[in-house]
Amino acid sequence: MTTAPRRVAVLGLGLIGGSLARRLLETGTAVVGWDPDPSTREAARALGVDVLAAPADLAGADADLVVVAVPLRAVDQTAQLLASVLGPDTVVTDVGSVKTPVRAAMDRAGLSDRYVGAHPMAGTEHSGFGASHADLLVGARWALTLDRTTSERAFLMVAAMITATFDGVLYPLTDDVHDEAAALISHLPHVMATELLNLVAHAAIRPVAVGLSAGSFRDGTRVARTTPRRTQAMVTDNAAWVAPVLRRAIAELEQLAGALESNGPTEEFFDRADVLRDAGDGTVDDAAGTPEAEDVQSLVLADLPGWQEHLSELGASGGQVLAADPAHGSVVVVAPR
Amino acid sequence: MTTAPRRVAVLGLGLIGGSLARRLLETGTAVVGWDPDPSTREAARALGVDVLAAPADLAGADADLVVVAVPLRAVDQTAQLLASVLGPDTVVTDVGSVKTPVRAAMDRAGLSDRYVGAHPMAGTEHSGFGASHADLLVGARWALTLDRTTSERAFLMVAAMITATFDGVLYPLTDDVHDEAAALISHLPHVMATELLNLVAHAAIRPVAVGLSAGSFRDGTRVARTTPRRTQAMVTDNAAWVAPVLRRAIAELEQLAGALESNGPTEEFFDRADVLRDAGDGTVDDAAGTPEAEDVQSLVLADLPGWQEHLSELGASGGQVLAADPAHGSVVVVAPR
């Protein structure tokens, strides 16, 4: 019989790991944690986190679930450590913005079946435990990634935590679909914002361009204003998906440039996204509308061969997991309208 | 002796023209107006605008200043009309987002010396008189364009209205510098926002991409969500400046794509705008800091041969006109720090 996690270990207590730990503590779940920074460990201990002396002490920490919240460059080493210290029943998840390389690291460490990738679409321009807070992830949209080897127990435990403790909207996806979506809605917007800022930064008329800048420039460059190192890491970690999406953007922008230079037709370029404008779903609020009752159904995973594929296809078409019940092995899903 | 305008005519009572008229009325300036839409004329009349039966009636309207607030495609015809009906002392300005073609139309109509271009950096996603309000332009950043033929009287009258009645921050510029700045800070951001929306609109995984979209996508596409016709008009009206800026962006994005594909260095791309990040002037609020007293000086234009060039160079380097005094022929300027 599977259960929701009673005791969660969080490795890496930065903005996301710290916010996760705070919310878990606030809602009565025991939290074990570790961070490479001594002052972060001290602050976490003061908050009620059972801070480990070293990551290897996870061996005796009795956690049901380990959340890997370290930078991607540290994931391989972390996965190897987890494989060497965790008992066979401990579930593993992570919170990174790219999923394919994390699963590859879990595969190499032999942790595939107990691993579920998670990516909360939330953040701030700040970073570190000091910027974390218990509400940051509450109500966020999350991607949850799985493949055909994902165990029912692992999926249900992570999904239960996200839907119950974090009140999250949860899209079950393959790693590829997640990483393509992240390139489209997060990484490419960061690249374009950076380029808009770059052009102004090196224009001869920079002073007056900055002086005159108003709403469209401010919004279009907001995410590029701070933390270029973090933006670079995010984009290069997902280079396999960002590069082809960027090439497509370049090709379409070249067509527009040609039309502008030759006084050619440009209407199609500006109307191309009308399907989003007409549907009214270009905005986040519209997309997260309350599901109609008839779209909602409960699925017992054990009764559904290939449930992993079923769920990831549902998610790719916009379907969501609304709740997970580890005790009964079931999920409540809503089909896209 | 020149004076501030007692009576202003506004041709075109849309979002900008309507907001201008409302503020002028509110601050005690008489407003004459016309709009092609009968219901707009009716609403303007109800507000206290002295509505003309036809634009040609400007001949007897006794306006000191005419504000052309019509779409660019109607500017040529409007300029010809003004040339045929205005007395020699009436000053002409406009509020369009591109300045070079407006000056060309004024040149063709023989109105060059009495014309001053104006562009308030303000707006909303809405349009029309119904969306206009008296506060929309108050405190905005304005570009004011001039060339060596601009008369002192015209410049001082328009500058006095913007600084006194609209509490505006005013950058005096050549048309070229304005149009390049507008391409960088307004038109290209609109193009990029449109392209980001286009990519998602035609992705196979559109439903989940829309579903997961959060802050960076919402901000990066906000200006593309509505009024694609207006965006298209803005961009194509300034094609001469948007095209080369877009080509530069494409070349820089291609370098990045190449680096992502070959695992090459990308740090320089993400750091290139550090000059804005370090200066803290990537944000509008910082850029509009209160001038230090020692940067401020008063200039009597008649004492300054080539004052037009002097002011437009000041503006291009980030200097502002803080106040204009038509009665004494002087302006107060602040040099960039």
Interface residues (C-beta under 8 A of the other chain):
Chain A: M121 A122 G123 A140 R141 A143 V169 Y171 L173 V177 E180 A181 A182 L184 I185 S186 L188 P189 H190 V191 M192 A193 T194 E195 L196 L197 N198 L199 V200 A201 H202 A203 I205 R206 P207 V208 A209 V210 G211 L212 S213 A214 G215 S216 F217 R218 D219 G220 T221 R222 V223 A224 R225 T226 P228 R229 T231 Q232 V235 T236 A239 V242 A243 V245 L246 R247 R248 A249 I250 E252 L253 E254 L256 A257 L260 E261 N263 T266 E267 F269 F270 D271 R272 A273 D274 V275 L276 R277 D281 G282 T283 V284 A287 A288 G315 A316 S317 G318 Q320 P336
Chain B: M121 A122 G123 A140 R141 A143 V169 Y171 L173 V177 E180 A181 A182 L184 I185 S186 L188 P189 H190 V191 M192 A193 T194 E195 L196 L197 N198 L199 V200 A201 H202 A203 I205 R206 P207 V208 A209 V210 G211 L212 S213 A214 G215 S216 F217 R218 D219 G220 T221 R222 V223 A224 R225 T226 P228 R229 T231 Q232 V235 T236 A239 V242 A243 V245 L246 R247 R248 A249 I250 E252 L253 E254 L256 A257 L260 E261 N263 T266 E267 F269 F270 D271 R272 A273 D274 V275 L276 R277 D281 G282 T283 V284 A287 A288 G315 A316 S317 G318 Q320 P336
